[in-house]
């Protein structure tokens, strides 16, 4: 299981530009374009891997396929802990956060915590379906040494 912290783009900018020592190995941007401050943060934190993995909006039909590809291939092996951000840090990041958890109950709770009262039934259904398929992948991916 990859430890994951999800935030909004504004929160990520504040964290990455303001702090010198960070607990994350990987920073993932799910926006279509990286923010203006992205390259400065990469220069400042050279020990952290920065990954641009543009995921479409979670309400689009191709979101499930994009998320599947991200979890299987784009997210580096043993990338954790990961700081993951998108626009608002709710739906796309909520689904990703949920899928990094173990078990359907924890996946549901993780999504609801990240999306809050704006949770969508479509994302929740997606999380539950993909969680079953990704359970084996997540355990296989994190069998490496740190």
C-alpha contacts under 8 A as a table, 3 or more apart, distances in Angstrom:
res1	aa1	res2	aa2	distance
1	X	100	X	5.96
1	X	101	X	6.46
1	X	102	X	7.15
1	X	138	X	5.83
1	X	139	X	6.37
1	X	142	X	6.22
2	X	78	X	7.06
2	X	79	X	7.04
2	X	80	X	5.00
2	X	81	X	6.24
2	X	82	X	7.32
2	X	100	X	6.03
2	X	101	X	7.90
2	X	138	X	7.72
2	X	142	X	7.10
3	X	80	X	5.39
3	X	81	X	4.67
3	X	82	X	6.24
3	X	100	X	7.53
4	X	80	X	6.86
4	X	81	X	5.71
4	X	82	X	4.75
4	X	83	X	6.05
4	X	84	X	6.97
4	X	97	X	6.35
4	X	100	X	7.38
5	X	81	X	7.74
5	X	82	X	6.16
5	X	83	X	4.94
5	X	84	X	6.06
5	X	97	X	7.53
6	X	83	X	5.96
6	X	84	X	4.73
6	X	85	X	5.58
6	X	89	X	6.09
6	X	93	X	5.92
6	X	94	X	7.39
6	X	97	X	6.93
6	X	114	X	7.83
7	X	11	X	5.88
7	X	12	X	6.20
7	X	83	X	7.50
7	X	84	X	6.38
7	X	85	X	4.96
7	X	86	X	7.21
7	X	88	X	7.27
7	X	89	X	4.70
7	X	90	X	7.93
7	X	93	X	7.64
8	X	11	X	5.21
8	X	12	X	6.20
8	X	85	X	5.31
8	X	86	X	5.64
8	X	87	X	5.49
8	X	88	X	4.40
8	X	89	X	4.09
8	X	90	X	7.72
9	X	12	X	5.05
9	X	13	X	6.18
9	X	85	X	5.70
9	X	86	X	5.66
9	X	87	X	5.31
9	X	88	X	6.53
9	X	89	X	7.29
10	X	13	X	5.21
10	X	14	X	6.30
11	X	14	X	5.07
11	X	15	X	6.17
12	X	15	X	5.12
12	X	16	X	5.93
12	X	83	X	7.99
12	X	85	X	6.61
13	X	16	X	5.30
13	X	17	X	5.78
13	X	18	X	7.95
13	X	37	X	7.06
14	X	17	X	5.52
14	X	18	X	5.67
15	X	18	X	5.33
15	X	19	X	5.87
16	X	19	X	5.94
16	X	20	X	7.85
16	X	41	X	6.00
17	X	20	X	7.98
17	X	41	X	6.26
19	X	22	X	6.82
20	X	44	X	7.87
20	X	45	X	7.67
23	X	81	X	7.14
24	X	27	X	7.10
24	X	48	X	6.99
24	X	80	X	6.75
24	X	81	X	4.85
24	X	82	X	5.37
24	X	83	X	6.24
25	X	47	X	7.49
25	X	48	X	4.97
25	X	49	X	6.22
25	X	79	X	6.07
25	X	80	X	5.83
25	X	81	X	5.61
25	X	82	X	6.11
26	X	48	X	5.44
26	X	49	X	4.64
26	X	50	X	5.82
26	X	51	X	7.25
26	X	79	X	5.73
26	X	80	X	6.53
26	X	81	X	6.67
26	X	82	X	4.82
26	X	83	X	6.31
27	X	48	X	7.06
27	X	49	X	6.25
27	X	50	X	4.86
27	X	51	X	6.12
27	X	82	X	5.75
27	X	83	X	4.74
27	X	84	X	5.87
28	X	50	X	6.02
28	X	51	X	4.74
28	X	52	X	5.81
28	X	53	X	6.71
28	X	82	X	7.25
28	X	83	X	6.25
28	X	84	X	4.73
28	X	85	X	6.34
29	X	34	X	6.71
29	X	50	X	7.94
29	X	51	X	6.37
29	X	52	X	4.93
29	X	53	X	5.95
29	X	54	X	6.92
29	X	84	X	6.21
29	X	85	X	5.31
29	X	86	X	6.02
30	X	52	X	6.41
30	X	53	X	5.06
30	X	54	X	4.40
30	X	55	X	5.23
30	X	84	X	7.51
30	X	85	X	6.17
30	X	86	X	4.91
30	X	87	X	7.99
30	X	92	X	7.91
31	X	34	X	6.26
31	X	52	X	7.78
31	X	53	X	7.41
31	X	54	X	5.08
31	X	55	X	6.59
31	X	56	X	7.91
31	X	85	X	7.84
31	X	86	X	5.28
31	X	87	X	6.54
32	X	53	X	7.99
32	X	54	X	4.74
32	X	55	X	6.94
32	X	56	X	7.40
33	X	54	X	7.31
34	X	38	X	6.20
34	X	52	X	7.02
35	X	38	X	5.42
36	X	39	X	7.29
37	X	40	X	5.38
37	X	41	X	6.26
38	X	41	X	5.22
38	X	42	X	6.29
39	X	42	X	4.95
39	X	43	X	6.27
40	X	43	X	5.17
40	X	44	X	6.19
41	X	44	X	5.00
41	X	45	X	6.01
42	X	45	X	5.29
42	X	46	X	5.82
42	X	48	X	7.61
42	X	50	X	6.76
43	X	46	X	5.63
45	X	48	X	5.70
46	X	49	X	7.45
51	X	75	X	7.88
53	X	70	X	7.11
53	X	74	X	7.03
55	X	58	X	8.00
55	X	63	X	6.86
55	X	66	X	6.17
55	X	67	X	6.94
55	X	92	X	7.53
56	X	60	X	6.80
56	X	62	X	7.45
56	X	63	X	5.83
56	X	66	X	7.49
57	X	60	X	5.64
57	X	63	X	6.64
57	X	92	X	6.79
58	X	61	X	7.87
58	X	63	X	5.38
58	X	64	X	7.89
58	X	91	X	6.34
58	X	92	X	5.52
58	X	123	X	7.03
59	X	63	X	7.11
59	X	122	X	7.59
59	X	123	X	7.74
60	X	63	X	5.58
61	X	64	X	6.94
62	X	65	X	5.41
62	X	66	X	6.25
63	X	66	X	5.06
63	X	67	X	5.93
64	X	67	X	5.13
64	X	68	X	6.06
64	X	126	X	7.07
65	X	68	X	5.03
65	X	69	X	6.26
66	X	69	X	5.19
66	X	70	X	6.14
67	X	70	X	4.98
67	X	71	X	6.15
67	X	96	X	7.48
68	X	71	X	5.32
68	X	72	X	6.14
68	X	130	X	7.70
69	X	72	X	5.20
69	X	73	X	5.73
69	X	74	X	6.76
70	X	73	X	5.52
70	X	74	X	4.63
70	X	75	X	5.86
71	X	74	X	6.46
71	X	75	X	5.75
71	X	134	X	7.89
72	X	75	X	6.95
72	X	137	X	7.13
73	X	76	X	7.01
75	X	79	X	6.86
76	X	79	X	5.11
77	X	141	X	5.65
77	X	142	X	6.77
77	X	144	X	7.82
78	X	141	X	6.64
78	X	142	X	5.44
78	X	144	X	6.59
78	X	145	X	7.93
78	X	146	X	7.33
79	X	82	X	6.39
84	X	93	X	6.82
85	X	88	X	7.84
85	X	89	X	5.85
85	X	93	X	6.50
86	X	89	X	5.38
86	X	92	X	7.04
86	X	93	X	6.51
88	X	91	X	7.99
89	X	92	X	7.08
89	X	93	X	5.39
89	X	94	X	6.97
89	X	114	X	7.29
89	X	115	X	7.94
90	X	93	X	5.57
90	X	94	X	5.09
90	X	114	X	5.28
90	X	115	X	4.49
90	X	116	X	7.80
91	X	94	X	4.80
91	X	95	X	6.04
91	X	111	X	7.87
91	X	114	X	7.43
91	X	115	X	5.81
91	X	119	X	7.35
91	X	123	X	7.34
92	X	95	X	5.35
92	X	96	X	6.38
93	X	96	X	5.00
93	X	97	X	5.91
93	X	114	X	7.56
94	X	97	X	5.05
94	X	98	X	6.03
94	X	110	X	6.96
94	X	111	X	4.73
94	X	112	X	7.56
94	X	113	X	7.81
94	X	114	X	4.94
94	X	115	X	5.96
95	X	98	X	5.09
95	X	99	X	6.21
95	X	111	X	5.73
95	X	123	X	6.68
95	X	124	X	7.72
95	X	127	X	5.99
96	X	99	X	5.15
96	X	100	X	6.43
97	X	100	X	5.35
97	X	101	X	6.86
97	X	107	X	7.78
97	X	110	X	6.37
97	X	111	X	6.73
97	X	114	X	7.92
98	X	101	X	5.43
98	X	106	X	7.20
98	X	107	X	4.19
98	X	108	X	6.52
98	X	109	X	7.50
98	X	110	X	4.76
98	X	111	X	5.01
98	X	127	X	6.73
98	X	131	X	8.00
99	X	102	X	7.59
99	X	107	X	5.93
99	X	127	X	6.40
99	X	130	X	7.30
99	X	131	X	5.48
99	X	134	X	7.29
100	X	107	X	7.63
100	X	138	X	7.11
101	X	106	X	6.04
101	X	107	X	5.45
101	X	110	X	7.41
102	X	106	X	6.17
102	X	107	X	6.62
102	X	135	X	6.87
103	X	106	X	5.56
103	X	107	X	6.13
103	X	131	X	7.30
103	X	132	X	7.91
103	X	135	X	7.60
104	X	107	X	4.96
104	X	108	X	6.04
104	X	128	X	6.06
104	X	131	X	6.66
104	X	132	X	7.63
105	X	108	X	5.16
105	X	109	X	6.19
106	X	109	X	5.00
106	X	110	X	5.92
107	X	110	X	5.12
107	X	111	X	6.24
107	X	127	X	6.95
107	X	128	X	7.16
107	X	131	X	7.20
108	X	111	X	5.30
108	X	112	X	6.18
108	X	124	X	6.78
108	X	127	X	7.30
108	X	128	X	7.17
109	X	112	X	5.12
109	X	113	X	6.01
110	X	113	X	5.16
110	X	114	X	6.30
111	X	114	X	5.25
111	X	115	X	6.00
111	X	119	X	7.65
111	X	124	X	7.12
111	X	127	X	7.87
112	X	115	X	5.18
112	X	116	X	5.35
112	X	117	X	7.74
112	X	119	X	6.11
113	X	116	X	5.32
115	X	118	X	5.55
115	X	119	X	4.83
116	X	119	X	5.73
119	X	123	X	7.62
119	X	124	X	7.64
120	X	123	X	5.52
120	X	124	X	6.39
121	X	124	X	5.03
121	X	125	X	6.13
122	X	125	X	5.24
122	X	126	X	6.21
123	X	126	X	4.91
123	X	127	X	5.99
124	X	127	X	5.07
124	X	128	X	6.27
125	X	128	X	5.21
125	X	129	X	6.26
126	X	129	X	5.19
126	X	130	X	6.02
127	X	130	X	5.33
127	X	131	X	5.72
128	X	131	X	5.20
128	X	132	X	6.82
129	X	132	X	5.84
129	X	133	X	7.11
130	X	133	X	5.13
130	X	134	X	5.96
131	X	134	X	5.10
131	X	135	X	5.84
132	X	135	X	5.46
132	X	136	X	7.98
133	X	136	X	6.86
133	X	137	X	7.60
134	X	137	X	4.97
134	X	138	X	5.99
135	X	138	X	5.38
135	X	139	X	6.51
136	X	139	X	5.33
136	X	140	X	6.19
137	X	140	X	5.06
137	X	141	X	6.01
138	X	141	X	5.19
138	X	142	X	6.42
139	X	142	X	5.57
139	X	143	X	6.64
140	X	143	X	5.67
141	X	144	X	7.12
